[in-house]
Amino acid sequence: MQHNSRAAQSSITDSIIRSEQQVLMSTYARPPMVISHGKGVYLYDLEGRRYLDFVAGIAVNALGYGDPGVRRALDEQADRLWHCSNLYYTEPQVRLAEDLVRFTFADRVFFCNSGAEAIEGAIKCARRWANQVKGEENGEIIAFNNSFHGRTMGALSATGQPKFWEGFGPMVPGFCFAEYNDLSSVQALHNEKTCAILVEPVQGESGIHPASPEFLTGLRRLCSANRCLLIFDEIQCGLGRCGAFCAHERYGVTPDILTLAKPLAAGLPLGALLTRGEAGETFAVGSHGTTFGGGPLTTHVARYMIKRLREPGFLQGVNERGAHLRRGLEALARDFEEIVDVRGLGLMAGIDLTLDTKKIISHCCERGLLVCRAGENTIRFLPPLIVTNEEIDTALKLFREALDKERA
Ligand SMILES: *Cc1c(COP(=O)(O)O)cnc(C)c1O
């Protein structure tokens, strides 16, 4: 693996970075390279440097880059139609919904464009259901500290991290926050006004924290006993990432509402809201909608993505390679006392470090490995689901070098 020297950076890279700083709003802190293309589990920058990608577009590019099947699905649908709005029926949207209903707990689906929009849909669905069956004043939702549900006002208000709220008040009312993996804290908040509990089966952005089985089972029991909807946000942990089609299958706990997005259309923007029973009957004509959501191009590609996930051995492979990654990270943790915890499920892993995670990410990048943070002290590993054990070994080797460098 080459060392990615920054010494001889071309003027085009520098000029793009300079322009970005002038014309884009400064919402992202990016490393000083410009990505030009990708192949398999690798990204390449304009300087021709290669990066082993353990970010995968933040758990989006589950099939890596340049997958020929994704490309074929794109071409097929691009030849026919890519947008005509939800005023009209299109076949790919209906077929994808059929697939999702066939392969999950759900009996109805609503499509949108992103994770945050799926969460907005879930909140609206739960509130409207509550309006219909429990009365308007009973639309409160219990969410969790350190959760992440997105950046739009509703999703942000459901996100239990006050640092994301700063400067954007007032938040949407009707949310309260319990402690993750602490059922008694939920029981303490729950009352007759509660209509739903919103939870990530594995908390992603705040540091890859899997729920305990007792916690999810307890939430299910609490919701069923009190006529409350259980909403799982599987935007990051769902669709194969945790080694099952949906992460909650690993827990044997079924929600009433589920949100999906990130990898759903293998890199194209598509989100979905899945429901079972009453919850899915609450929306009527005109009560919710979207211009782009569930268009024929994204849904046709998503059908291919679902087909790949369902291929024999695919999910088992995720589990096996997830275990390989886990063993490698645990071996690293034995050699580096600065690694204080290793967590994860399937190919969704996080380690807590006492070292400066920003600097380690930058050392990784210089060595040709992309990883990202989750919270302040956690580094996340979210490789494409097609990653091989050899590629995992390469990533672990580069990561070890980065740790050595930071420690030196
Ligand atoms: C990324 C993410 C979201 C928000 O998705 P966007 O597509 O960025 O709006 C919501 N919930 C979880 C768990 C996520 O990881």
The ligand as an SDF file (V2000), in Angstrom:
LIG
                    3D

 15 15  0  0  0  0  0  0  0  0999 V2000
  -27.9560    8.9520    9.0300 C   0  0  0  0  0  0  0  0  0  0  0  0
  -29.0420    8.6830    9.9860 C   0  0  0  0  0  0  0  0  0  0  0  0
  -30.2410    9.4170    9.9590 C   0  0  0  0  0  0  0  0  0  0  0  0
  -30.4610   10.5810    9.0230 C   0  0  0  0  0  0  0  0  0  0  0  0
  -30.3920   10.1990    7.6790 O   0  0  0  0  0  0  0  0  0  0  0  0
  -30.1640   11.3420    6.5450 P   0  0  0  0  0  0  0  0  0  0  0  0
  -30.3000   10.5590    5.2660 O   0  0  0  0  0  0  0  0  0  0  0  0
  -28.8080   11.9070    6.7590 O   0  0  0  0  0  0  0  0  0  0  0  0
  -31.2250   12.3350    6.7170 O   0  0  0  0  0  0  0  0  0  0  0  0
  -31.2270    9.0700   10.8520 C   0  0  0  0  0  0  0  0  0  0  0  0
  -31.0670    8.0680   11.7220 N   0  0  0  0  0  0  0  0  0  0  0  0
  -29.9290    7.3330   11.7690 C   0  0  0  0  0  0  0  0  0  0  0  0
  -29.8160    6.2170   12.7550 C   0  0  0  0  0  0  0  0  0  0  0  0
  -28.8740    7.6310   10.9280 C   0  0  0  0  0  0  0  0  0  0  0  0
  -27.7310    6.9490   10.9970 O   0  0  0  0  0  0  0  0  0  0  0  0
  1  2  1  0
  2  3  1  0
  2 14  2  0
  3  4  1  0
  3 10  2  0
  4  5  1  0
  5  6  1  0
  6  7  2  0
  6  8  1  0
  6  9  1  0
 10 11  1  0
 11 12  2  0
 12 13  1  0
 12 14  1  0
 14 15  1  0
M  END
$$$$
